[in-house]
Amino acid sequence: MDPASPALPTYSAITLNINGEKHTLTADHRTTLLDALRERLDLTGTKKGCDQGQCGACTVLVDGRRSVACLQLAVAAEGREITTIEGVAEGDTLHPVQQAFLDLDGFQCGYCTPGQICSAIAVIEEHAAGWPSAVTDDVRPEAGPPQLTADEIRERMSGNLCRCGAYVSIVRAVARAAETAAGTEEPRAVRAGESAPAAQDKDKEAAA
């Protein structure tokens, strides 16, 4: 580069569409989406784990697809629909995946849970669309979606690590949410301020 030539700008004003709201900020071109969410926009539900794209704690949805925010540049996310854990519920009513994680104890410390939930939402949609996984026996398009077995869920969720080892409950929660999404199980609304035991008590009352 010619020393006499003007330096290229390293910052740009960008607008990010996050959870249905537009946020305009000036960001270094090297700023990751994860750092923009947490440090610039105070959306701290998305967690920083390994910062190398290996643990899945920072998983968000970009145009409905899973993305590890620590490897996504913020400037590259401009003009795309970004959904973080803060945007998956509808008002005070939890998303069916959140609901299932709460009902079935799909977490312990909770640090990885936002990424697990965002990933699970995408997994259910990918499966419903007929996408195969590495453990799918019949990958022909005409075969349709494979049965969402525990092995299928484990493989599809394998990019999200849980250091507490809550995997058994996570698999159950994803299966429950998939059943709800498919209409094979009656959704049980859990309000954001309501604990899992309270929801379970209501289930028992309804069954009585």
Long-range contacts (C-beta under 8 A, 24 or more apart in sequence): 12-75, 14-74, 14-75, 14-78, 15-78, 15-79, 16-41, 16-74, 16-77, 16-78, 16-82, 17-79, 17-80, 17-81, 17-82, 18-43, 18-82, 18-83, 18-84, 18-87, 19-82, 19-83, 19-84, 19-86, 19-87, 20-87, 27-74, 27-75, 29-73, 29-75, 30-73, 31-73, 31-74, 31-75, 32-69, 32-70, 32-71, 32-72, 32-73, 32-74, 33-60, 33-67, 33-69, 33-70, 33-72, 33-73, 33-74, 33-76, 33-77, 33-82, 34-58, 34-69, 34-70, 34-72, 35-74, 36-74, 37-69, 37-84, 43-84, 43-86, 45-84, 45-85, 45-86, 45-114, 46-84, 46-85, 46-114, 46-115, 47-111, 47-112, 47-114, 47-115, 49-111, 49-112, 49-115, 49-161, 54-161, 55-112, 55-115, 55-160, 55-161, 56-112, 56-115, 56-116, 56-119, 56-159, 56-160, 56-161, 57-111, 57-112, 57-114, 57-115, 57-160, 57-161, 58-115, 59-114, 59-115, 59-116, 59-118, 59-119, 59-159, 59-160, 60-84, 60-85, 60-118, 61-118, 61-121, 61-122, 64-122, 64-125, 65-122, 66-118, 66-119, 66-122, 66-159, 68-159, 83-118, 84-114, 84-118, 85-114, 85-115, 85-117, 85-118, 88-117, 88-118, 88-121, 89-192, 92-191, 92-192, 92-193, 93-189, 93-190, 93-191, 93-192, 94-189, 94-190, 94-191, 94-192, 95-121, 96-177, 96-180, 96-181, 96-187, 97-121, 97-124, 97-173, 97-174, 97-177, 98-190, 99-177, 99-180, 99-187, 99-188, 99-189, 99-190, 99-199, 100-172, 100-173, 100-174, 100-176, 100-177, 100-180, 101-170, 101-173, 102-190, 102-196, 102-199, 103-173, 103-176, 103-188, 103-190, 103-196, 103-199, 103-200, 104-169, 104-172, 104-173, 104-176, 105-166, 105-169, 105-196, 106-166, 106-169, 106-170, 106-172, 106-173, 106-174, 107-162, 107-164, 107-166, 107-169, 107-170, 108-162, 108-164, 108-165, 108-166, 109-163, 109-164, 111-163, 112-160, 112-161, 112-162, 112-163, 112-164, 115-160, 116-157, 116-160, 116-162, 116-170, 119-157, 119-159, 119-160, 120-157, 120-170, 120-173, 120-174, 120-177, 123-153, 123-156, 123-157, 123-174, 124-174, 124-177, 124-178, 124-181, 126-156, 127-152, 127-156, 127-178, 128-181, 128-182, 148-175, 148-178, 150-175
